[in-house]
Every structure is written in structure tokens, then in C-alpha cells.
Amino acid sequence: MPLDRPVVLGIVNVTPDSFSDGGDFFLPADALAHAEQLVAAGADVLDVGGESTRPQGASAVPAAEELRRVLPVVRALRERFPALPISVDTVKADVAAAAIDAGASIVNDVSGLRLDPGIGDVCAASGAGLILMHSRGTVRDMATYAHAEYGSDVTGAVVSELAAQVATARSAGVDPSAIVLDPGVGFSKRTEHSLTVLAELPRIVALGYPVLVGVSRKRFIGEITGVRVAADRVLGTVGASVAALARGARLFRVHDVRPAREGLDAAWAVLSRVPELAAGPRGAAPGGSR
Ligand code: HH2
């Protein structure tokens, strides 16, 4: 996928309990209608998820139930948008494999292969893209502060844990050009941790893979802006996404695609004229796929 402009992933949560839109798109027909709007608003990728990691009371969803939620939506999206990349947000290899069979081409693993390293094998065998997100703990507690102890260098810890996850992926045979890294904003991170890793994003970019961030509607934006209702944190989301773009992120997972698309494209029109920013990871030419 070319990274010569910001890549926007539109979120399709087929869940009853996601932190900001749980239940809104739980029926396949509602998820599809929502996805249509995200594509019309400029999404480059649709990220379909069937298991919430919300901070308050997330519970692990059995694979059979997760499959029941995501597969009909992935199949229908593949039929409706034959050329559009679809990612599946899952920590389970069985779900990843079935979603790829149904038409997904990217696996978004918020556990970075910690919870089911088999996802590495699935991606290696299928050639699917793999988003490795930093987190700690289980689905139940990864978005809480249960594991948010980092000492004096949160970014250093995130970099070394992500590097270990990259090593796991590569030893499973995942092609390096298929890997994207994500610092996991709000996952096992207090607001100060999330702000520090975003400010120090170049240290993650230096690992040599494209970087994705997911700041959309998150708690730290509410804490900074005072906007209590998650769905109303649109402007804060665009601001934090643009800041991440300026620090080297190239992919953005958002609920509100149009404002993100417009904000990121306008910011990129300026920032792409800064030579260090226009160059991709390891100084690759803009437009490269790494
Ligand atoms: N954040 C969420 C879920 N998946 N994937 C990546 N790569 N990066 C993220 O930051 C990220 C993610 C949480 O957001 P959401 O899907 O809206 O909430 P929930 O987990 O409650 O469904």
C-alpha cells in the first residue's frame, strides 16, 4: 500500500460493547451501512472488529461468537468493495484465518502476537499484512492501567517490546514489508505515557516499519479537552492525529473518517514539503510500501 499520503483506516466495530460506539453497528446491515459512509468519507481501509478491549469490563469473546460477528460483515464488504483492503481486528489466529478466507487482507493484532503467536503463521502463509500493536496483559485488562508501569522511559519499553514482537513475526516467516507498528495509545498507558510515546514516535519509526496510531475518541483526549462524551472527541482526535503525522505516523485508525481525512490531507500538504517527513521509514522514498 503506498504511503505517499496519510492512510486512514475506518473503524467498523461489530460489537455490543465498544467504548464509544458499542451496539451502534452490531447488526450486519448496520455495520455495512456504516462502512459505506466511511468509504464515501475517504477511508482507505476498513478495520472490522468483533471483540472490544474497552477499559471498563471488557470480556474475552469466544472465537465462535467473534466469527459470527465479523465474518458476514467481511464477506459482504469484500463483495461490495472488491478492491478495498479490509483488516480484521482480532487477537485470535482462528478468527484471523477465517477472516482472510472471507476476504480480509490485513490482521490488526492489538496484542502484537503475545496472546496468539499463531497469527504470525497465518499472516506468513497468506501474505496478509500484520499490524503489531503494543499492549500488555489480556483483552480484559490491556486498556486499563493494570500493567502501566514503565520506569523513566516509556518509549524505550514500548520500542523494546515491539522489537520482540517484530522478531516473533519474522521468525514465523512474515515478510518485513507486511509489518506495521502501533504504539498502542491508551493501552496499558496513562495519559502521560500516551503523550510521551506520541511525542517520541520517531524512536518507533526508527525500527524501520510504517507506524499506525489509534487516538480516536480516546480517554486521553477527553482528559485534555474536557470533552466527556467519547463520540464528541472529534476535533481532539484530528489534532492528536495531525501531531502524530508530524512525528512520523502514516496510518490512522479512526471512527470519524471525514474530519480525519480532511485534517490529515491538509496537514500532509504542508508536512510533505519537509524532506525528513516526506521520507518514509529508514529514509525510503515517499510512495514506498515500507
Ligand atoms: N484501539 C482500539 C481497538 N483496536 N487497533 C490498533 N491497531 N490501534 C489502536 O489504537 C486500537 C486498535 C480501541 O478502540 P475501539 O475499537 O473503538 O474500542 P473497543 O476496543 O472498545 O472496541
Boltz pocket constraint, residues with backbone or C-beta under 6 A from the ligand:
constraints:
  - pocket:
      binder: B
      contacts: [[A, 11], [A, 13], [A, 15], [A, 17], [A, 18], [A, 19], [A, 20], [A, 49], [A, 51], [A, 52], [A, 53], [A, 54], [A, 89], [A, 108], [A, 109], [A, 110], [A, 131], [A, 133], [A, 182], [A, 184], [A, 185], [A, 212], [A, 213], [A, 214], [A, 215], [A, 216], [A, 253]]
      max_distance: 6.0
